[in-house]
Amino acid sequence: MVPSASEVIAKQLRHAIITGVVAEGDPVRQDDVARLFKVSKIPVREALKRLEAEGLVEFKRNKGAVVTRISEPELAQMFEVRVLLEVKAITLAVPNMTTTDLARADAICTAFLSEDDVGRSSELNWDFHACLYAPAQRPFMLELIRSIHDKLERYLRIQASLSAGKARADLEHRAIVAACRAGDAPLAAHLTEAHIEGVCQSLHAQLPQPGRAP
């Protein structure tokens, strides 16, 4: 099925926001986007409404659409929800995991550690978590987790760009897989919670703080 113009525009704008090409607080001018894609403003508005629903843009009076700025308290809340959902997902998933699921998780770990491109590393990070949660057979839950991941991705790329953070993530990922292979759902859940909270703390340390020189 051929994607509509609004879907194509939304995909390109989403990528620009996630990768930081369009920074938080920047305006997304409908006229400019329409000219770029050689379309009317109707599909552009539809695309922006889609991104608004995803939490990536917001409409401000007299300014139009701007890229959302997520505050540190909001980031903390998103990570709290991640913990709740992902701990539940992996707890449900472990009893249903197959050798194929675990082999795929191992392969993703190997690819993740050897990948130098930050964008691809971010994709592999999501693939790893999705691979482990899919056996839970809770598609709605997985969709919610993915939605939060998409909102956080521009910040998670900061984490992915740090070699020390990447090595730590690899060790933690492999420990989670080992617990899953052993059929130890409580341990897998504990390690998943610690992993997500560790990412949150590390990311908080990397973000600019009031009074701290950039």
C-alpha positions as CSV (number, residue, x, y, z in Angstrom):
1,M,0.0,0.0,0.0
2,V,1.4,3.4,-1.1
3,P,1.7,5.8,1.9
4,S,-0.3,9.0,1.8
5,A,1.4,12.4,1.5
6,S,0.7,13.1,5.1
7,E,2.3,9.8,6.2
8,V,5.4,10.5,4.2
9,I,5.7,14.1,5.6
10,A,5.1,12.8,9.1
11,K,7.8,10.2,8.8
12,Q,10.4,12.7,7.5
13,L,9.5,15.3,10.1
14,R,9.6,12.7,12.9
15,H,13.1,11.6,11.8
16,A,14.3,15.2,11.7
17,I,13.0,15.8,15.2
18,I,14.4,12.6,16.7
19,T,17.8,13.1,15.1
20,G,17.9,16.7,16.3
21,V,18.0,18.3,12.8
22,V,15.0,20.2,14.1
23,A,15.7,21.1,17.7
24,E,13.2,21.3,20.6
25,G,11.5,24.7,20.6
26,D,12.0,25.2,16.9
27,P,9.0,26.1,14.7
28,V,7.8,23.8,12.0
29,R,6.4,26.2,9.4
30,Q,3.6,24.7,7.3
31,D,4.4,26.9,4.2
32,D,8.1,25.8,4.2
33,V,7.2,22.1,4.6
34,A,4.5,22.4,1.8
35,R,7.1,23.9,-0.5
36,L,9.7,21.3,0.3
37,F,7.3,18.4,-0.4
38,K,5.5,20.3,-3.3
39,V,2.1,19.7,-1.7
40,S,-0.7,21.9,-0.4
41,K,-0.9,22.7,3.3
42,I,-3.6,20.1,3.9
43,P,-1.3,17.0,4.2
44,V,1.2,19.1,6.1
45,R,-1.5,19.9,8.7
46,E,-2.5,16.3,8.8
47,A,1.1,15.2,9.4
48,L,1.6,17.8,12.2
49,K,-1.6,16.6,13.9
50,R,-0.2,13.1,13.8
51,L,3.1,14.3,15.4
52,E,1.1,16.3,17.9
53,A,-0.7,13.1,19.0
54,E,2.7,11.5,19.4
55,G,3.9,14.3,21.6
56,L,6.6,15.5,19.2
57,V,5.1,18.9,18.3
58,E,2.6,21.2,19.9
59,F,0.6,24.1,18.5
60,K,1.1,27.5,20.1
61,R,-1.0,30.6,19.6
62,N,0.5,33.0,17.1
63,K,3.5,30.6,16.6
64,G,1.9,27.5,14.9
65,A,3.6,24.2,15.4
66,V,6.8,23.9,17.4
67,V,8.9,21.0,18.5
68,T,8.0,20.0,22.0
69,R,10.5,20.6,24.8
70,I,10.3,17.9,27.5
71,S,11.2,19.1,31.0
72,E,13.3,17.0,33.4
73,P,10.3,16.1,35.6
74,E,8.4,15.0,32.4
75,L,11.4,12.8,31.4
76,A,11.5,11.3,34.9
77,Q,7.8,10.4,34.6
78,M,8.2,8.8,31.2
79,F,11.0,6.6,32.6
80,E,8.7,5.7,35.6
81,V,6.1,4.5,33.1
82,R,8.7,2.7,31.1
83,V,9.7,0.7,34.2
84,L,6.1,-0.2,35.0
85,L,5.3,-1.4,31.5
86,E,8.5,-3.0,30.6
87,V,8.9,-4.9,33.9
88,K,5.4,-6.3,33.4
89,A,6.1,-7.1,29.7
90,I,9.2,-9.1,30.4
91,T,7.6,-10.9,33.3
92,L,4.8,-12.1,31.0
93,A,7.2,-12.8,28.2
94,V,9.8,-15.1,29.9
95,P,7.6,-18.2,30.1
96,N,6.8,-17.9,26.4
97,M,10.3,-17.3,25.1
98,T,11.7,-19.8,22.6
99,T,15.3,-20.6,21.6
100,T,14.7,-18.5,18.4
101,D,13.7,-15.5,20.5
102,L,16.8,-15.8,22.6
103,A,19.1,-16.4,19.6
104,R,17.7,-13.2,18.0
105,A,18.3,-11.2,21.2
106,D,21.9,-12.5,21.2
107,A,22.4,-11.5,17.6
108,I,21.0,-8.0,18.2
109,C,23.4,-7.6,21.2
110,T,26.4,-8.4,18.9
111,A,25.2,-6.0,16.2
112,F,24.5,-3.3,18.8
113,L,28.0,-3.4,20.3
114,S,29.8,-3.3,16.9
115,E,27.6,-0.5,15.4
116,D,29.2,2.9,15.2
117,D,26.3,4.8,13.8
118,V,24.2,6.4,16.6
119,G,21.0,6.2,14.7
120,R,21.4,2.5,13.9
121,S,22.5,1.8,17.5
122,S,19.2,3.4,18.7
123,E,17.2,1.2,16.3
124,L,19.0,-1.9,17.5
125,N,18.4,-0.9,21.1
126,W,14.6,-0.8,20.4
127,D,14.8,-4.1,18.4
128,F,16.4,-5.7,21.5
129,H,13.8,-4.7,23.9
130,A,10.9,-5.4,21.4
131,C,12.4,-8.9,20.8
132,L,12.2,-9.7,24.5
133,Y,8.7,-8.2,25.1
134,A,7.0,-9.6,22.0
135,P,6.6,-13.1,23.5
136,A,4.3,-11.5,26.2
137,Q,1.7,-11.5,23.5
138,R,0.5,-8.0,24.6
139,P,0.5,-6.0,21.4
140,F,-1.3,-3.0,23.0
141,M,1.3,-2.9,25.8
142,L,4.1,-3.1,23.3
143,E,2.6,-0.3,21.3
144,L,2.5,1.9,24.4
145,I,6.1,1.1,25.2
146,R,7.1,2.0,21.6
147,S,5.2,5.3,21.9
148,I,7.2,6.3,25.0
149,H,10.4,5.1,23.3
150,D,9.7,7.4,20.3
151,K,9.1,10.4,22.6
152,L,12.4,9.7,24.4
153,E,14.5,8.7,21.4
154,R,16.1,12.1,20.8
155,Y,17.4,12.0,24.4
156,L,18.3,8.3,24.2
157,R,20.6,9.1,21.3
158,I,22.7,11.1,23.7
159,Q,23.2,8.0,25.8
160,A,23.9,5.9,22.7
161,S,26.6,8.3,21.6
162,L,28.7,7.6,24.7
163,S,31.0,4.6,24.4
164,A,31.0,3.9,28.1
165,G,27.2,4.0,28.1
166,K,27.1,1.7,25.2
167,A,29.4,-0.9,26.8
168,R,27.4,-0.7,30.0
169,A,24.1,-1.2,28.1
170,D,25.6,-4.3,26.3
171,L,26.6,-5.9,29.6
172,E,23.1,-5.2,31.1
173,H,21.4,-6.4,27.9
174,R,23.3,-9.7,28.0
175,A,22.5,-10.2,31.7
176,I,18.8,-9.8,31.0
177,V,19.1,-12.4,28.2
178,A,20.9,-14.8,30.5
179,A,18.1,-14.5,33.1
180,C,15.5,-15.1,30.3
181,R,17.4,-18.1,29.1
182,A,17.4,-19.5,32.7
183,G,13.6,-18.9,32.8
184,D,14.0,-16.6,35.8
185,A,11.3,-14.0,35.2
186,P,11.8,-12.2,38.6
187,L,15.5,-11.7,37.9
188,A,14.8,-10.6,34.3
189,A,12.3,-8.1,35.7
190,H,14.7,-6.8,38.3
191,L,17.5,-6.4,35.8
192,T,15.2,-4.7,33.3
193,E,14.1,-2.2,36.0
194,A,17.7,-1.5,37.0
195,H,18.7,-1.1,33.4
196,I,16.0,1.5,32.7
197,E,16.6,3.4,35.9
198,G,20.4,3.5,35.1
199,V,19.7,4.9,31.7
200,C,17.5,7.6,33.3
201,Q,20.2,8.6,35.8
202,S,23.0,8.6,33.2
203,L,20.9,10.7,30.9
204,H,20.0,13.2,33.7
205,A,23.8,13.6,34.3
206,Q,24.3,14.5,30.6
207,L,21.6,17.0,30.2
208,P,22.4,20.7,30.9
209,Q,21.7,21.7,34.5
210,P,20.8,25.2,35.7
211,G,24.0,27.0,36.5
212,R,26.2,24.4,34.8
213,A,28.3,25.6,31.9
214,P,27.4,23.8,28.6
